[in-house]
Amino acid sequence: MKEEAITNLIELYHLDEAGFAPTLPVSYTWTRVGVRAIVPYEAPEGRRCNVIGALAPFGDEPRLAYATRTTSFKGGDVLEFIWTEVGRMTTPLGVVLEGFIREKRCVVVLDNYAPHHGREIREQVSALEAAGIELFYLPPYSPELNLIEPLWRHIKHEQIPIRSHKTADELKAAVEAALHKSATALVLQPRRPAAIPTATAYAIAHATTHNANCLSEAA
């Protein structure tokens, strides 16, 4: 699938969710000699920011689609995101106009998180396929194969300068600014094939059987 995406035959997205606490992980910083940098701790209860994102790093039009909220993403939310933000469908969820043909098949790689297998998604598999959107499930316990995972780490550890936020709205604004920066950088990057770990290609090649049976096992 990577080769098809690089040559613009398909759109290949890697989808995942991430959570951000009001006090983010600390690593290193600059400070005056003899002065210790202090990051105040803020309890996360009720002040987390959750993100769902889909990264398409290959081809002539790399893209990062995302949505944020201070509540969790359920199966229906994931489905709506795939339909409108990833698949860019303009019709109501599940409605495919007669004669609709997608220019390029849209493949969404995702893990086995429970909402990804929920009733809402299982009931709309046929509609997704009619809209040219295919779900491709990774093998269990393989986050290293989802290409959006390094982006989450980069944003969480490096792209948000202020490491502690007093309110959920402040945190949400900071996360959205970092996401916008990453999405813009992706669009502006030089057009060249993106690197992909060899393990990813190997796992995708050997995950076909698991993917074909995944939804039926969850039913």
Secondary structure in CASP SS format (residue, H / E / C, confidence):
PFRMAT SS
TARGET T0000
AUTHOR 0000-0000-0000
METHOD secondary structure of the structure
MODEL  1
M C 1.00
K H 1.00
E H 1.00
E H 1.00
A H 1.00
I H 1.00
T C 1.00
N C 1.00
L C 1.00
I E 1.00
E E 1.00
L E 1.00
Y E 1.00
H E 1.00
L E 1.00
D E 1.00
E E 1.00
A E 1.00
G E 1.00
F E 1.00
A C 1.00
P C 1.00
T E 1.00
L C 1.00
P C 1.00
V C 1.00
S C 1.00
Y C 1.00
T C 1.00
W C 1.00
T C 1.00
R C 1.00
V C 1.00
G C 1.00
V C 1.00
R C 1.00
A C 1.00
I C 1.00
V C 1.00
P C 1.00
Y C 1.00
E C 1.00
A C 1.00
P C 1.00
E C 1.00
G C 1.00
R C 1.00
R C 1.00
C E 1.00
N E 1.00
V E 1.00
I E 1.00
G E 1.00
A E 1.00
L E 1.00
A E 1.00
P C 1.00
F C 1.00
G C 1.00
D C 1.00
E C 1.00
P C 1.00
R E 1.00
L E 1.00
A E 1.00
Y E 1.00
A E 1.00
T E 1.00
R E 1.00
T C 1.00
T C 1.00
S C 1.00
F C 1.00
K C 1.00
G H 1.00
G H 1.00
D H 1.00
V H 1.00
L H 1.00
E H 1.00
F H 1.00
I H 1.00
W H 1.00
T H 1.00
E H 1.00
V H 1.00
G C 1.00
R C 1.00
M C 1.00
T C 1.00
T C 1.00
P C 1.00
L C 1.00
G C 1.00
V C 1.00
V C 1.00
L C 1.00
E C 1.00
G C 1.00
F C 1.00
I C 1.00
R C 1.00
E C 1.00
K C 1.00
R E 1.00
C E 1.00
V E 1.00
V E 1.00
V E 1.00
L E 1.00
D C 1.00
N C 1.00
Y C 1.00
A H 1.00
P H 1.00
H H 1.00
H H 1.00
G C 1.00
R H 1.00
E H 1.00
I H 1.00
R H 1.00
E H 1.00
Q C 1.00
V H 1.00
S H 1.00
A H 1.00
L H 1.00
E H 1.00
A H 1.00
A C 1.00
G C 1.00
I E 1.00
E E 1.00
L E 1.00
F E 1.00
Y E 1.00
L C 1.00
P C 1.00
P C 1.00
Y C 1.00
S C 1.00
P H 1.00
E H 1.00
L H 1.00
N C 1.00
L C 1.00
I C 1.00
E H 1.00
P H 1.00
L H 1.00
W H 1.00
R H 1.00
H H 1.00
I H 1.00
K H 1.00
H H 1.00
E H 1.00
Q C 1.00
I C 1.00
P C 1.00
I C 1.00
R C 1.00
S E 1.00
H C 1.00
K C 1.00
T C 1.00
A H 1.00
D H 1.00
E H 1.00
L H 1.00
K H 1.00
A H 1.00
A H 1.00
V H 1.00
E H 1.00
A H 1.00
A H 1.00
L H 1.00
H H 1.00
K H 1.00
S H 1.00
A H 1.00
T H 1.00
A H 1.00
L H 1.00
V H 1.00
L H 1.00
Q C 1.00
P C 1.00
R C 1.00
R C 1.00
P C 1.00
A C 1.00
A C 1.00
I C 1.00
P C 1.00
T H 1.00
A H 1.00
T H 1.00
A H 1.00
Y H 1.00
A H 1.00
I H 1.00
A H 1.00
H C 1.00
A C 1.00
T H 1.00
T H 1.00
H H 1.00
N H 1.00
A H 1.00
N H 1.00
C H 1.00
L H 1.00
S H 1.00
E H 1.00
A H 1.00
A C 1.00
END
